[in-house]
Amino acid sequence: MKISDGANHVLNHMLGLTGSSRVSYRNHFVAGEGHHDMPQLEELEHVGFVKRGITPKFCGQGDIVFYATQAGQIHAIENLPPEPLKSARTRYDDYIESDFGGSFHEYLSIRKPQIEIRRNRSDIEYRMFRMARHSYGNRDVEGEWASTKKEAKVSYKNALRIFRERSNAS
């Protein structure tokens, strides 16, 4: 039986079904006259995919509870959109499942840049830098002074790119 896309969406929502969640965990939909999904619910009722049930006392006066019939449940499951493709496992997935105990950048052995701040009369300037791995107190990458942290980050990333290009060339 062919129903509209909107009715399919309402039926899936009623059953708690999505592209990635393919097992129903509920079976009800509460609506009333004037509800924006009422035309789709009436379409589903007309084809026999939902039926009206007893409205609990805690619901508002005029509310109607709809339940999917067995035919509606079968139709919903058979017409689910395809499952989304699973993305490849990432290093962050590995980090989350590990017992590492440190931050993600430490897990990746990435030296996190630091921000340096200087006051120049009434202005504040920022510069990002990274400490050299085996030389205490020396910096191997350093951006230019900038008036905002965002500009300092851009300058640091440019300096880091140049540093990597030089390292790869040698």
C-alpha positions in Angstrom: 0.0 0.0 0.0 1.4 3.4 -1.0 1.1 6.3 1.6 2.6 9.8 1.5 6.1 10.5 2.7 4.6 12.6 5.5 2.5 9.7 6.7 5.5 7.4 6.5 7.4 9.8 8.7 4.6 10.0 11.3 4.3 6.2 11.4 8.1 5.8 11.9 8.0 8.5 14.6 5.0 6.7 16.3 7.1 3.5 16.5 10.4 5.2 17.3 12.0 4.0 14.1 14.8 5.9 12.3 17.4 5.0 9.7 19.9 4.0 12.4 17.3 2.7 15.0 15.4 -0.1 13.4 13.8 -1.6 16.4 10.5 -0.2 17.7 10.5 0.9 21.3 7.1 2.6 21.5 3.7 2.5 19.8 1.6 5.6 20.3 1.0 9.1 19.0 -1.1 11.7 20.8 -2.7 14.4 18.7 -6.0 16.3 18.6 -8.0 18.4 16.2 -5.8 21.1 14.7 -2.6 19.1 15.3 -0.2 19.6 12.3 0.1 15.8 11.9 -3.6 15.0 12.0 -4.0 14.8 8.2 -1.2 12.1 8.0 -2.7 10.3 11.0 -6.1 10.2 9.3 -4.5 9.0 6.1 -2.8 6.2 8.1 -6.1 5.4 9.8 -7.9 5.3 6.4 -5.5 2.6 5.1 -5.6 0.6 8.3 -2.1 1.3 9.5 -3.2 3.0 12.7 -6.2 2.9 15.0 -7.6 5.1 17.7 -7.3 3.9 21.3 -8.5 4.9 24.7 -7.1 8.3 25.8 -5.6 8.3 29.3 -7.1 10.7 31.8 -3.8 12.6 32.1 -4.1 13.7 28.4 -5.9 16.9 27.5 -9.5 16.9 26.6 -9.9 16.4 22.9 -6.6 14.5 22.6 -6.6 11.3 20.6 -4.2 8.4 21.1 -3.3 6.6 17.9 -1.6 3.1 17.8 0.0 1.4 14.9 -1.7 -1.8 13.8 0.3 -5.0 13.0 -0.1 -4.1 9.3 1.3 -0.6 10.0 4.2 -1.9 12.0 5.1 -4.3 9.1 4.8 -1.5 6.6 7.0 0.8 8.6 9.8 -1.7 9.0 9.7 -2.8 5.4 9.8 0.8 4.2 12.5 2.2 6.4 15.2 4.3 4.7 18.4 2.4 4.2 20.8 2.3 7.1 23.4 5.1 7.0 26.8 3.9 6.1 29.1 3.3 9.1 32.0 5.6 9.0 35.5 4.2 9.4 36.9 3.8 12.8 38.8 6.9 13.9 41.7 7.4 16.2 39.3 9.3 18.5 37.2 6.1 18.8 40.4 4.3 19.9 41.2 7.0 22.4 37.7 6.9 24.0 37.9 3.1 24.4 41.4 3.2 25.8 42.5 3.5 29.4 45.0 6.3 28.5 44.0 8.8 31.2 45.4 11.8 29.4 44.0 14.3 26.9 43.4 13.5 23.3 46.3 15.6 22.0 48.6 13.7 24.5 47.2 10.4 23.2 48.2 11.4 19.7 51.6 12.7 20.9 50.7 16.2 19.6 52.4 19.1 21.4 49.6 21.5 22.2 50.3 25.1 21.4 50.4 27.7 24.2 49.1 31.3 24.1 51.4 34.2 25.1 49.8 37.5 26.0 51.4 41.0 26.1 50.1 44.3 26.9 51.1 47.1 24.6 49.9 50.4 26.1 46.2 49.9 26.2 46.1 47.1 23.7 46.5 43.4 24.3 48.2 41.1 21.8 48.4 37.4 21.5 50.9 34.9 20.0 50.7 31.1 19.9 53.8 29.0 20.1 54.9 25.4 20.7 57.8 24.2 22.8 60.5 22.1 21.1 60.3 18.4 22.0 63.9 17.9 23.3 65.2 21.4 24.0 63.9 22.8 27.3 62.7 26.4 27.0 63.1 26.6 23.2 60.3 27.1 20.8 60.2 25.2 17.5 57.0 26.9 16.1 55.9 30.4 16.8 53.3 32.6 15.2 53.3 36.4 14.9 51.8 38.8 17.5 48.1 39.5 16.7 45.3 41.7 18.1 43.0 38.7 18.5 43.4 35.1 19.5 41.8 34.0 16.3 44.4 35.9 14.2 47.1 34.5 16.5 45.9 31.0 15.7 45.9 31.6 12.0 49.5 32.9 12.2 50.5 29.9 14.3 49.0 27.4 11.8 50.8 29.1 9.0 54.1 28.9 10.9 53.3 25.2 11.7 52.7 24.5 8.0 56.0 26.1 7.1 57.8 24.1 9.8 56.3 20.8 8.6 57.2 21.6 4.9 60.8 22.3 5.9 60.9 19.1 8.1 59.6 17.0 5.2 62.0 18.5 2.7 65.0 17.5 4.7 
